[in-house]
């Protein structure tokens, strides 16, 4: 394993790091994640695992693993399209998957609730841009999942992966508002590989990632980087222990890409922490 880039040592390439990323055991990952899901559901005394499914790779892989872990009768998949934003093919992919897995599912259209909030805010003189409205969509979806979970005695199983978590590519209290994160230690490129291993359709594991929070949105388009680049930088930093200046020497990675990943990590730190508390009691200091 590379831990530093010694002066004069051969330069490692992005392709080499991607090979390392994808050398993980799919079978072991499947086994451990399924055990994790079963354990957390049982610890909570929950009857069901609730999974919001979009027809994309992360949610589809999560649903497949949850179904294997709990059985089809203890999983509820929730499809939450927004009219004019969610492509119809995503809904069709999600429906096709839940039917093939045989799990219970609900289709809840979030457009009316989201548009009502926008309308009420407009009445207060506030005009939302696409990002602000997109975050409303993500948070209405979270609210929907928890309404179902609270009603049936379930836990919300999140679908975020390690790449998204580290760079903060999720909505705080939206898709980040979940009970457990089974894919939280797998990079996006690994999730795609695991989804393929689990037998997901190619139209799902090859589909460009997107939160679908506004028309035409794609993750890589918004981030201005590919997940191959993002995962290379993150893996080099966290798994290989390389310093940022060393990562900038990787063949196939632009120094500006490393800077952008580092900046995204820095700016999203608040998303990965509980809200800070103004501690007033001496007894509480060190506990909060």
C-alpha positions as CSV (number, residue, x, y, z in Angstrom):
1,X,0.0,0.0,0.0
2,X,1.2,3.5,-0.8
3,X,1.4,5.7,2.2
4,X,3.4,8.6,0.7
5,X,4.9,9.7,-2.6
6,X,8.6,9.5,-2.1
7,X,10.9,11.8,-4.2
8,X,11.8,10.1,-7.3
9,X,9.3,7.2,-7.0
10,X,7.2,6.2,-10.0
11,X,4.1,8.3,-10.3
12,X,0.9,6.4,-9.6
13,X,-2.0,6.8,-12.1
14,X,-5.7,7.3,-11.7
15,X,-6.3,3.9,-13.5
16,X,-4.1,2.1,-10.9
17,X,-6.0,3.6,-8.0
18,X,-9.3,2.8,-9.6
19,X,-8.2,-0.8,-10.0
20,X,-7.5,-0.8,-6.3
21,X,-10.9,0.7,-5.5
22,X,-12.6,-2.0,-7.5
23,X,-10.5,-4.9,-6.2
24,X,-12.9,-5.1,-3.1
25,X,-14.7,-8.4,-2.5
26,X,-18.3,-7.9,-3.7
27,X,-19.4,-11.1,-1.9
28,X,-17.9,-10.0,1.4
29,X,-19.4,-6.5,1.1
30,X,-22.8,-8.0,0.3
31,X,-22.6,-10.3,3.4
32,X,-21.5,-7.7,5.8
33,X,-24.0,-5.0,4.7
34,X,-26.9,-7.5,4.9
35,X,-25.8,-8.5,8.4
36,X,-25.6,-4.8,9.3
37,X,-29.1,-4.1,8.1
38,X,-30.5,-7.1,10.0
39,X,-28.7,-6.2,13.1
40,X,-29.8,-2.5,13.1
41,X,-33.5,-3.4,12.4
42,X,-33.5,-6.0,15.2
43,X,-31.8,-3.7,17.6
44,X,-34.5,-1.1,17.0
45,X,-37.3,-3.6,17.3
46,X,-38.6,-2.5,13.9
47,X,-40.9,-4.5,11.7
48,X,-39.9,-2.9,8.4
49,X,-37.0,-1.3,6.5
50,X,-38.2,1.7,4.5
51,X,-36.2,2.6,1.4
52,X,-36.8,5.6,-0.9
53,X,-36.1,4.4,-4.4
54,X,-35.4,6.6,-7.4
55,X,-34.4,4.1,-10.0
56,X,-30.8,5.1,-9.6
57,X,-27.8,2.9,-8.6
58,X,-27.6,3.8,-4.9
59,X,-31.2,3.3,-4.0
60,X,-31.6,0.2,-6.2
61,X,-28.5,-1.4,-4.6
62,X,-29.8,-0.5,-1.1
63,X,-33.2,-2.0,-1.9
64,X,-31.7,-5.2,-3.2
65,X,-29.5,-5.6,-0.1
66,X,-32.3,-4.8,2.3
67,X,-34.6,-7.3,0.6
68,X,-32.0,-10.0,0.9
69,X,-31.3,-9.1,4.5
70,X,-34.9,-8.8,5.8
71,X,-37.0,-10.7,3.3
72,X,-39.4,-9.2,0.8
73,X,-42.3,-9.0,3.4
74,X,-40.3,-6.7,5.7
75,X,-39.2,-4.0,3.2
76,X,-41.3,-1.1,1.8
77,X,-40.0,0.7,-1.2
78,X,-41.2,4.3,-1.7
79,X,-41.1,5.9,-5.1
80,X,-41.4,9.7,-4.8
81,X,-41.5,11.4,-8.2
82,X,-41.9,15.2,-8.8
83,X,-43.9,16.1,-11.9
84,X,-41.8,17.8,-14.5
85,X,-38.5,16.9,-12.8
86,X,-38.4,13.1,-12.3
87,X,-38.0,11.4,-15.7
88,X,-40.6,8.9,-16.4
89,X,-38.0,6.2,-17.2
90,X,-36.7,6.6,-13.6
91,X,-40.2,5.8,-12.3
92,X,-40.4,2.8,-14.7
93,X,-37.0,1.5,-13.6
94,X,-38.0,1.8,-9.9
95,X,-41.3,0.0,-10.5
96,X,-39.7,-2.7,-12.5
97,X,-37.2,-3.3,-9.7
98,X,-39.7,-3.4,-6.9
99,X,-41.8,-5.8,-8.9
100,X,-38.9,-8.1,-9.6
101,X,-37.9,-8.2,-6.0
102,X,-41.5,-8.7,-4.9
103,X,-41.4,-6.1,-2.1
104,X,-44.3,-3.9,-1.0
105,X,-44.1,-0.4,-2.6
106,X,-45.8,2.9,-2.5
107,X,-45.8,5.6,-5.2
108,X,-46.2,9.0,-3.5
109,X,-46.1,12.1,-5.8
110,X,-44.3,14.9,-3.9
111,X,-45.2,17.7,-6.4
112,X,-48.3,18.9,-4.6
113,X,-46.7,19.3,-1.2
114,X,-43.5,20.9,-2.6
115,X,-45.4,23.3,-4.8
116,X,-47.7,24.3,-2.0
117,X,-44.7,25.3,0.2
118,X,-43.3,27.3,-2.7
119,X,-46.7,29.0,-3.2
120,X,-46.9,29.9,0.4
121,X,-43.4,31.4,0.5
122,X,-44.1,33.3,-2.7
123,X,-47.0,34.9,-0.8
124,X,-44.5,36.1,1.7
125,X,-42.4,37.7,-1.0
126,X,-39.8,34.9,-1.2
127,X,-38.9,33.6,-4.7
128,X,-37.0,30.3,-4.5
129,X,-34.2,29.5,-6.9
130,X,-33.8,26.0,-8.2
131,X,-31.5,24.9,-5.4
132,X,-33.7,26.1,-2.6
133,X,-36.7,24.4,-4.2
134,X,-34.7,21.3,-4.8
135,X,-33.9,21.1,-1.1
136,X,-37.6,21.3,-0.4
137,X,-38.1,18.3,-2.6
138,X,-35.4,16.3,-0.8
139,X,-36.9,17.2,2.6
140,X,-40.5,16.4,1.6
141,X,-39.2,13.0,0.5
142,X,-37.6,12.6,3.9
143,X,-40.8,13.6,5.7
144,X,-42.7,11.1,3.6
145,X,-40.4,8.3,4.5
146,X,-40.6,9.0,8.2
147,X,-44.4,9.3,8.1
148,X,-44.5,5.8,6.6
149,X,-41.8,4.5,9.0
150,X,-43.6,5.9,12.0
151,X,-46.9,4.5,10.9
152,X,-45.8,0.9,10.3
153,X,-43.0,0.6,12.8
154,X,-40.0,0.9,10.5
155,X,-36.5,2.3,10.2
156,X,-35.6,4.6,7.3
157,X,-32.7,2.9,5.4
158,X,-30.6,5.6,3.7
159,X,-29.0,5.2,0.3
160,X,-26.1,7.6,0.4
161,X,-22.6,6.3,-0.5
162,X,-19.1,7.3,0.9
163,X,-18.3,9.6,-2.0
164,X,-21.5,11.7,-1.5
165,X,-21.0,11.7,2.3
166,X,-17.4,12.9,2.1
167,X,-18.0,15.7,-0.3
168,X,-21.3,16.7,1.2
169,X,-23.3,15.9,-2.0
170,X,-26.6,15.4,-0.1
171,X,-29.3,17.5,1.4
172,X,-29.0,18.1,5.1
173,X,-32.2,16.7,6.7
174,X,-33.2,15.6,3.2
175,X,-31.6,12.4,1.8
176,X,-29.2,12.9,4.7
177,X,-32.0,12.4,7.2
178,X,-32.1,8.6,7.7
179,X,-31.7,6.0,10.4
180,X,-28.9,3.8,8.9
181,X,-26.6,4.1,5.9
182,X,-25.6,0.6,4.6
183,X,-23.6,2.0,1.7
184,X,-21.8,4.7,3.7
185,X,-18.4,3.0,3.5
186,X,-18.5,2.2,-0.3
187,X,-17.4,4.7,-2.9
188,X,-19.7,5.4,-5.8
189,X,-17.7,3.4,-8.2
190,X,-17.8,0.5,-5.8
191,X,-21.6,0.8,-5.5
192,X,-21.9,0.5,-9.2
193,X,-19.8,-2.6,-9.2
194,X,-21.8,-4.1,-6.3
195,X,-25.1,-3.3,-8.1
196,X,-23.8,-5.2,-11.1
197,X,-22.7,-8.1,-9.0
198,X,-26.2,-8.3,-7.4
199,X,-27.8,-8.6,-10.8
200,X,-29.3,-5.2,-11.2
201,X,-30.3,-4.2,-14.8
202,X,-27.5,-2.5,-16.8
203,X,-29.8,0.5,-17.4
204,X,-29.7,1.1,-13.6
205,X,-26.0,0.5,-12.8
206,X,-24.9,2.4,-15.9
207,X,-27.3,5.3,-15.4
208,X,-25.7,8.7,-14.6
209,X,-26.2,9.6,-10.9
210,X,-28.7,12.4,-10.1
211,X,-30.7,13.5,-7.1
212,X,-33.4,14.7,-9.6
213,X,-34.0,18.0,-7.7
214,X,-34.4,20.1,-10.9
215,X,-34.9,19.3,-14.6
216,X,-31.8,17.9,-16.3
217,X,-29.7,17.7,-13.1
218,X,-26.9,15.2,-13.0
219,X,-24.4,14.8,-10.2
220,X,-21.3,14.9,-12.3
221,X,-22.6,17.9,-14.3
222,X,-23.3,19.8,-11.1
223,X,-20.0,18.8,-9.4
224,X,-18.0,19.5,-12.6
225,X,-16.1,16.2,-12.0
226,X,-16.6,12.6,-12.7
227,X,-17.0,10.1,-9.9
228,X,-13.9,8.3,-11.3
229,X,-12.0,11.5,-10.5
230,X,-13.7,12.1,-7.2
231,X,-13.2,8.5,-6.0
232,X,-9.6,8.5,-7.0
233,X,-8.9,11.6,-4.9
234,X,-10.9,10.4,-1.9
235,X,-9.4,7.0,-2.0
236,X,-5.9,8.4,-2.2
237,X,-6.5,10.7,0.7
238,X,-8.4,8.3,3.1
239,X,-7.3,4.8,2.1
240,X,-3.7,5.4,0.9
241,X,-2.9,8.1,3.4
242,X,-1.6,10.5,0.7
243,X,-1.3,14.2,1.4
244,X,-3.1,16.6,-0.9
245,X,0.1,17.7,-2.7
246,X,0.9,14.1,-3.3
247,X,-2.6,13.4,-4.7
248,X,-2.0,16.3,-7.2
249,X,0.9,14.2,-8.7
250,X,-1.4,11.3,-9.7
251,X,-1.4,10.8,-13.4
252,X,-4.8,11.7,-14.9
253,X,-5.9,13.9,-12.0
254,X,-5.8,17.7,-12.4
255,X,-4.5,19.7,-9.4
256,X,-7.6,21.8,-9.6
257,X,-9.7,18.7,-9.1
258,X,-8.0,17.9,-5.9
259,X,-8.5,21.5,-4.7
260,X,-12.2,21.3,-5.6
261,X,-12.7,18.0,-3.7
262,X,-10.9,19.4,-0.7
263,X,-13.0,22.5,-0.8
264,X,-16.2,20.5,-1.0
265,X,-15.2,18.4,2.0
266,X,-14.3,21.6,4.0
267,X,-17.5,23.4,3.2
268,X,-19.7,20.4,4.0
269,X,-18.2,19.5,7.3
270,X,-21.3,20.8,9.1
271,X,-23.4,18.2,7.3
272,X,-21.5,15.4,8.9
273,X,-21.8,16.7,12.4
274,X,-24.7,17.1,14.9
275,X,-25.7,20.8,15.4
276,X,-23.3,22.6,17.7
277,X,-24.8,23.5,21.1
278,X,-24.1,26.6,23.2
279,X,-23.2,24.7,26.4
280,X,-24.1,26.7,29.5
281,X,-23.9,24.1,32.2
282,X,-20.5,23.0,33.6
283,X,-21.8,19.5,34.1
284,X,-22.7,19.3,30.4
285,X,-19.3,20.4,29.1
286,X,-17.5,17.6,27.4
287,X,-20.7,15.7,26.8
288,X,-22.2,18.0,24.1
